[in-house]
Amino acid sequence: MAIVLGLSMGHDGAAAIVRDGKLVCAVAKERINRKKHSGGVTKELVHYVLDHAGLKLDQIDAVACGGYDATPQDDPHWPVVYEVGGDRVTAPIMYPIDPGGSLAHVIDFDGLRKPFHTFSHHMSHCAAAYYTSNQAQSACFSVDASGPIHLTSLFSYGYGNRMFPLYIPGVQMGCVYGYFCEMLGLGPQINKAGTLMGLAPYGTVRPVARERIDFYKKSIHEIRHMWQGDYDWSYHRAIWGELSGYAPHFRFNREISDGRESMDIAASIQFVLEEVLIHWSTELYKHTKTYNGGNLCLGGGTFLNCDANSEIQDRAPFDRVFHFPACGDEGVEVGAAFLCAGHIFDDPRVFHSAADICYTGREYDTPQIGVPLDLGAVAKVISEGGVVAWYQGRSEFGPRALGNRSILGDPRRADIKDYLNTRIKRREWFRPFAPVVLREKANEWFYFDRESPFMLHKAPVRRPKEIPGVTHVDGSARLQTVRREDNPRYYDLIVEFEKITGVPVLVNTSLNVNNEPLAERPEDAIRFFETTEAAALVINDRMILR
């Protein structure tokens, strides 16, 4: 049984510890240095996960990476990666020749050297979902917004404690979706893909999207002869031109990025994304139906798209669909660490609960502020229209607040979306807010009777007039379900709110303001409370009511 340190050394720096086949700790670098999508690896990041796990660097058996960027942003001299023969690695290692294998190197931490294994970027995406799915076998599909054909998607499968590649299907729609973000003037794709998803329901799908859908479903391998090369953006520009009706180079400015035309274009590319992903998920099922166990594991930042995930769940042939909450590149080090544990050390699979993979950050001492926590009093504040900064225990991993670093509000309040967007979050007016609902009552309030612990699925709202604050313009909501065994205090607060209002649902959004990472330390939450109109602050078992 091994202890593996996982590192993500690309644009979303992160670190994780997998010990004896179990995820012990994981954190994104941005949570520590407060710079969104911060890349590279630092001593502070590595020691964060080591300290939480009660380990020293010399206790690590190996280091694993889901693609190595040889130019870290902060300190180019730490750590240093060497070829086994001794030469320093100076070029990025993003994709081993065999996507099912690894490249062996040596990594040096101030003179302490450890075995270093680099795994395929997309195998690492898939592995994060597969090894935490608790399934003995599964088909795996990864899509993100990388670029070159071989870096955009992967079909693979998991069997026992190992994973194996099938082939690279050439699905580039994750890249195209991100490109549309930028062309619509919404902002960089790495930050704003969720904004495009929020805008899409306001629009109408243009006829050309339906007319051309069979072409968009084609693998880039089939049609690459129409464009200049492997990393050429003319493919993306051509689709932009078709769906927007403008010349391929035309870019919207920020002032019109939320106008009617933008809404219709957003709806069109969202439709295309969903249809393409369903098509390829079905294709993967055909290849693996005799050994996938009815399971599909999804990885890569494209699968943060709740609408597409739900369409795959409802329309693809698989019985069960699994995600890892950190689908983006901040999660590849987790997958790489699992691959290293399974393939290099032959460690067996270990059961993971939703809480095990939701709440992977460290805990901090509770500041002696305010008064002892009274859940009934906090629920009353929310029921009277106030919003609460809610900080508990270990921080979530991934971009979504899941009840430990959240802003909570009353879903019955029709104006809460506008209030949160303009007065608290300071972001686009059309962005929706998610509900959190008691798991056993989800189907009473939504047309949904499954688990959604990571806020990665949407569902039609069953009683929209009663909870307008979490009902998007299309009548849906991107919901989180919560069980008491996964987060007792969060669950009990919703129960207290239900006692007052009859509604077992709260508004749940991330504890931050626009373009800021989620709160990590108690002082981040205190600063948020002091600089916003939040009506209450809860930090673990202490609270302040204004």
C-alpha positions, 0 to 999 in steps of 0.5 A: 500500500502506497502514499502518492502525492498528486500534482497538477502543474498546469494552469490550475495548480493543485495537490492531493494525497492518495494513501492506501487507495483513499483520497485523503486531501486535495486543494487547488492552489487558487484557494491558498494564494487567492488568485483564480486559476493560479497555475504551477506548484509551490512549497505552500501548496505541497505542504498544505496537503502533507500537513493535513495528512500528517505526513512529511515529504520523505514518507511519500512513495511516489509523485504523480502528475496528469501532464507536467508543465515544465515552467511553473508560474512561481518558482521555476527551481522548485520542484525540478523534474529529471529524466531517469538518466539525469537530464533536467526536463525542460519541455512540457509532458502532456501526453505519454506515447501510450495513453494507458501508460506512464512516463517515469522520471525523478522529481527533486524537492530541494534535494529530496528525490522521489519517483515521478510518474506522468500519466495522460491528462485525459486518463487522469480526468477519467481516473478521478471519476472512476476511482471514486465511483465505487464501481468495479467496472465502467466506461470512461469519457473525458472532454475538455477545452485543450486544443490539439486533437489528441488533447481534447477527448478520450475513451477509456474504461476502468476494470478493478483497480486499473484503467485502460485506453480505448481510443481518442474520438476527436471530440472538439466541442469542449474547445468550441464551447469555450471559443463561443464564450470568448467570441460572445464577449463573456470573457475567457473560457476558463472563467466563463463557460458557466456564464454561457451555460446560464445565458443559453436558456434565455435564447432560442436554438437557431434552425441552422444548429439543427440542420447541421447537427449531423456534421457537428457530431463528426469526429475531427479525425473525419473532417480535419482535411477541411482545415489547416492542421492539428492546432488550427482554430479555423474549425472553431471559427467556421462553426462560430460563423455558421451559428452566429451568422457573422463572419468567422472573425467577428467578436461581440463586445461586452455591452451586447454579450447579454442581448437577444442575439447572444442569447440565441447563439448561446442556446444554439451552441448549448444544443450542439454541445448536448447532442454531440456529447450524447452521440459520443456517449452512445458510441462509447456504450456500443464499444463497451456494453459487454463490460461497462457494467452499465456505468459511465464516468465523465471527466474533463472541464466540459462535464461541469455543464449541468445541462449536458450531464443531465441530457446524457443521464436521461438519453444515453444508454448507461444506467448510471453516470458518475462525476468527480466534483473537480472535473476541471484541471484542478482535479487531474492530480487526483486521477494521476495519484489513483492511477499511480496507486493502482498501476504502479503499486497495485493498491486495491480500490477503496470505498469513497462516500460523497463527503470523502470527495466533496470536502477534501480541504483542511480544517481551521481553528474556529475564531472566537467571534459572536455567539454560539451557533443556533441553527434555528436562529440562522434559519429564521434569518434566512426565512426573513429574507437575509442571506447567510455566509456559511463556513464549515469544516473542510473546504470543498474541492472543485468550483461549486460550493457544496455546503461548507463554503456557501452563501445561503438564502431563501428560495421563496424570495422572487428577487433573490437572484437579482439581489445576489447578482447585483448586491452580493456577488457583483456579476451578470444579471442572468446568472442563476442560483442553485438549490440545495434540497434534502435528498429524500424530498428532492422528488417532491420539489423537482422532477428528480429522484437521484443523487446530485451531491456535487451540483452537476445535474439539472432538473425541472422544478416541480413547484416553481411558484413556491421556489422562484428564487432557484427556478431558472428562466427555462423552469429548471434548476441545477440542484444539489441533494444532501444527505445527513450522513454526508453533511449533518449541520448543513442538513439540519439547517435545511430541516430548521428552515423547513420547520419555519417555512414548509420548504426543505430547500435553500438557495446555495451559491459559493462564498465569494464575490465575482472573480474571487476563489471560494473562501478557504480560511476563516478570515476569507469568510470574515472579510466577505461578511464585513464587505457585503450585505450578508445578514449573518456569518456562521463559522463552524459553531459560532455565529454573528447576526447583524 
